[in-house]
Amino acid sequence: MRIVFVRSNDYDITPAIPRALEASEGIFKEVHILCWNRHNKQLPSESNVDGIRIKRFIIKTPKPRSFQIFLCTLIYQSWVFWNLIRIRCDIVQVCGFISGVPAGLACLLTRKKFVYDMRDPFALCYKFFKPIRKLAYAMDWCVMGLTTAFVLPTDLYVRYLGKWGRSKREVCVIPNTCHDLLKELPSVSDIVPSKQEGIVRLAYLGYLTHNRGSQWLLDFCLQCKGSIELLVAGGCRSEELKAKFKSTANVQFFGQLPHVKALALMREVDVITILYDPSLPVNRVGHPTKFYEAMMVGTPVLISRGVSVAEMVEKNELGFVVEHGSIGGLRKAVRDIRDCKKMADMRIRCRQYYLDNLKLSKELVRYRDFYLRLAKSE
């Protein structure tokens, strides 16, 4: 059997496709990946990695939210449709709505199995006006109707599926967790000096946007020079925001780091910030990958109240929950972080919570069973 994984971004931008590849290893005779080189990296249009055939959509990606990016998206969708027809695979698994449209149509035409790996529900990702949100959901609902099965990162997404979640379609919930890499993490002494006494060190990593607390953290750092240090690493599309990170005295901006280096950085700080805006619907239901990674390295989190995992953090004392946008809330959290005994106990608790509840190895067994059932079904 042949399987194709499709993503409108670099296939390894998050662990979703690498995790699926690991779970399905040895089940399929041929494995293909179709992806969009969205960050304009110097990569070949076609490559073969450990027998996996990777084909990239290569085009200079315009600025987000422009007419040009809309045209590029249509061209990408046509490219995906054509390649799926040409490959004639048995199963297509897509990450996200943009890839779901051409993949769903191709599977409908060729009568092949279509797996919708719903990373972020399309209608919940943006602050749409209500009529626009309904239209976005209707479009996603049509794509959902073409599916054979769903892969979700949390059972909170099941409600979004509507009638398709109550149908005979299989729903496989695989959390955004990670392998236990703590003992394999490298040193970060080459990029981060030893922390000075009396300094509280925060880390903000991943996709760096305003709706993830960027300006809130910058304002807080400006008010707390000499007592707070913010380490920032990840992708940032806004040049204005990037310039602010680089010019703020007590902020260190590293840009995009290799995954293991970013994890090592998380290990060395006092808390990981997950200050997402809970007014954005997806932040109230999605479980951030950074939460699982923070638990794995044993670092507490600083999270906005209303974000999906905030209640879990508060209940199990895995970090600090603050009202979104509150400078006073951050100040209070920092005072608590200065309690060395409390933080040492919390670090032990975070690590143990990961070992008891969040290890990826447990989830991969269920994920592999999902692929075995999919491969055997008619």
N, C-alpha and C positions, 0 to 999 in steps of 0.2 A: 504493500500500500504506500501511497504517496501523501505527504502532508505538507502544506504551505502555511507559514506564519507571515502575517502582513501587518506592517505598522507604518503610519505616516510620520515617521521620525527615525532616528538611528535605532536599530533593533535592540541595542543594549543600553539605551538611554535610561531605562529602569530595569530591574531584575525580572520583569514579567515574562519576556520571551526566553531568556537564559534559563529561568526556572522551569518553563514548559519543556524546553529541550532536554533538561536533566530528567524530568519526570517521564518523558516519552522515549528515552534512549533505548534503542534496540527493538522498538515496537514497529517502526515504519522502515520500509526498504529504502525510501528516498525522502530526504528532508530539504525543503527549499525555504528561503526567506526573501520576501520582497519588502524593501524599506525605502524611505526617503532620506537622502543625505541632507537633512534640513539645516544643519549648521555649517554647510559648505566646507566640510573637511576634505583634505587631500586623500581621497579613497578611490579605489577602482570601481568601475560600474559593475563588474562581476568578479567574484572570488569564490574560493572553495576552502572552508575552514573545517578540518577534521571530517571531511565528507559531506558537510552541509553546504549546499549551493546558495550563495547570497547574491542577489541582484539588487542594485541600488538605483533609485531614481535620481539622476544627477541634473540639477538645474540651480542657477544662482537664486537662492531664496530671497524674495523681496521682504520689505518691512512688514511686520504683522499688522492686521487690520487695514490693509490697503486693497485697492482693486486688483493690483498685480498679484497679490497672494491668493486672491479668489480665483484668478485665471490659472495660476500654477496648481491650485488644488484640483481644478477640473481636469487639467492635463495629467496630473498624478493619478486621478481616479480612472481615466481612460487607459493609462499605462498599466495599472493594476488589473483592470478588466481584461485587457488584451493578453497579458502574461498568464493570467489564470486560465483563460481559454486555451492558450498554447501549451501550458504545462499539463493540463488535464489531470489534476490531482484528485485524490479520493476525499480528502478533508482539508478545509480551509479554516484556519483560526486567525481572527483579526483582533487587533487592539484598537478600540475606538470607532466612533461613528464614521469618520471620514473614509477610513478603509472599508468599513462595513457596507457602504452603499455599493461600490463596484463588486465587492466579494459576494454580497448577497445576490446580486443580479446574475453574476457568473455562475454561482451554485444553483440558482433557480433554472438557468438555461441548460446546464450540464447535468442536473439532478445529482449533485454531490452534497456531502455533509458540510454544514456551515456552523462553526463555533464562534460565538460572539464573546470575546474576552473584554468585559466592560470595565475598563480602568476608571474612567470618570464619566458618569452619565451625561450625555450631550446637553440635555435641557437644564441641567443643574450647574453647569460649569461657568455660566455667565450671568450677570445681572440684567437679564432680559426684562422688558416690559411684559406684563401678563399675557397679552395676545401673542407676542413673539415667542414667549416660553411655551405656550400651547402649541404653536406651529412647530417649534423645534422638537417638542415631545412627539407630535404626530409623525414627523419625519423619522425619528428614532424608533417609534412604535412600529412603523412599516418595516424597518430593517430587522427589528426583533422578530417580526412575524415570519421572516425567511429562515430563521435559525433552526438548527437541529438540537443545539445545547448551548448553555451559558456557563462561563467561568466568571465568578464574581470575587472581589477581594474582601467582601463583608456581607453578611446576611441582611444588613440594613438596605442593601440595594434591591432585595427581592420585591419590595413594595413597588419600586419604580417599574418593574417588568410588567405590572398589571396582569391582564388575563394570560399573558405568555408565561408568567411565573407560576400560574395555577394549572397550566396545561401539562401534557405528558412529556414536555421537553425537560431534559435533565439539567439541574442547576448544581454546579460544583463550586463550593465556596473555598477558595484558597487565599488565606491572609497574605498581606504584603510583607511577610517576615523573611528572615535571612538565616544563613548558616552560622554556626558558632565559629567565628574567626578570631576570637579574642587573643588566642595564643600565637596567632600568625601575623598580627599587626606590626608594621614597621615603626621605627622611631620617627618622631616629627621634629626632633631637635634641630634638623637642618633648615626648617622653615619657621619654627616657633621657639623663641627663647624661653628660658625658665620664667615662671610667673613670679612677679615681685610680691613681697609680703604685703597683705592688705588689699590686694587687687582681686576682684571677682571677675572671673573669665567666662564669658558667654560664647556660644557658637550658634551661628545662623547658616544653615547649609541647604543645598538643593536648588530649587527653582526660585529665584529671587525676584519677587514682585511686590507691589504696594499692598495687595490684598493678603500678603503673608507677613505683614507687620514691619516692612522695611523702614518706612518713615518714622514709625513709632519708636523703633529701636534706635534710629539715628538721633531723634530728638532726645531720647533718654541718655544716650552716650554724651551728647553735647552738654547736658546738665550735670553729668557725673564724671567729668574729667579728673583723672588721678585716682579714681576708685573702681572704675569699670573698664574692662577691655572686651571688645567684641571681635571675634574671628569669623570672617565671612568667606564662604567658598561655594561655588555653584555657577549655574548659568544665569546671565542677566541680559535680557534683550534691551532694556532701557539704558541708553548711554548716559542720560542725566542721573539716573540712580547709581550707575556704576561710578560716575565721577564723584558723587557724594561719598560713597564708601571709601574711595581712594583718598579723598581730601580731609576726611574727619580724623583728627589726631589719634583718638584711642580706638580706631577701627583698623584691623588688618585685613586687606582684601587679597585673596589668593586666586581668584578666578576658578576655572574648572580644575579639580584635582582628580587623580585616579581614585577609583572607589575605595581601595584598601587604605590609601593615604587619608581620605576623608573620614573613614571609620577610626583611624588612629588619632586624628585630630579630635574627634568626638570623645575619645577616651581621656584626653588630656585636659578637658575643660570642666568647669563646675556644673554647668547645666546646658542642655540643648534647647534652643527656643523653637517652639511650634506655635507661633502667634498668629495663626490664620484668622481671617475675618469670618466670624460665624454667620454674618448676614448673607454670605454666599452659600447657596443651598448645598453644594457639594461638600463644603467643609463641615457640615452638620451630620453627614452620613459616611464620608470616606475616612478610612483609617490610614493616616500618613505612614509611609515607609520609614521615615525618620524616627517615629516612636519605637518601632520594632528594633531598629539599629541601635538606638540609645539604650534600650533595655539589654541588648546583647553585650554592649561594652560596659554596662553597669553605670551609666551616667543618667542622673535624673533629668526630667524635662520641665520646661517653663511653658505653659500652654494656656491659650485663651479659653475662658469659660464658654461653653456652647459648641466647641469643636467636639467631634464624635467621641474621641477617647478621653476627654477631660474628666468625665465621671469615673472612668476606670482608674485614671491617675490619682484622683482625689480619694477614692475609696480604698485603694491599696497603698497610698502614701508613696507614690513613685515620682513625685515632683511637686510643682507649685502651679496652682490654677489662679489666673488673674482675669479681671474684666477686660475685654478687648479695648485697647486704646487708652487705658488708665496708666499714667505715669506713676501715680501714687501706688497702684498695685505692684508695679515693677520694683519700686523702692522698698516696699514691705517684703517682697520675695527676696530681694538682695540682702536685706537684714537677716532673714532666716538662713540664707546660704552661707553667711559668715559663721554660723554655728558649726564648728568642725565636727563635733561628735554627732550631731543630727545628720550632717551630710554623709559621714562615713557609714552610718547605719542605713541611710537611704540608698547609697550605692550598692551595698550588700543586698538590700531588698529588691532593687531593680534587676540585678544580675540573677537572683534566685527566681524572680517572677518569669524571666525569660526561660530559664532552664526548666521550670515546672510547666509553663503554659505556651510558649511561643516558638519552640524550636522548629525549624523548617523541615528537618528530617521526618517528623511525624506527619506533616502535611503532604510531603512528597509521596508517601505510601498511598494516600487517598487519591492524589492527582494521577498517579500511575494507573491505579485501578480504573479511573475515569477513562483514560486513553485506551485501556484494554477493552472495556465495554464498548467504546466508540468504534474501535477497529473490528470487533466481532459482530456488531449489529448490522442488520441488512439495511 
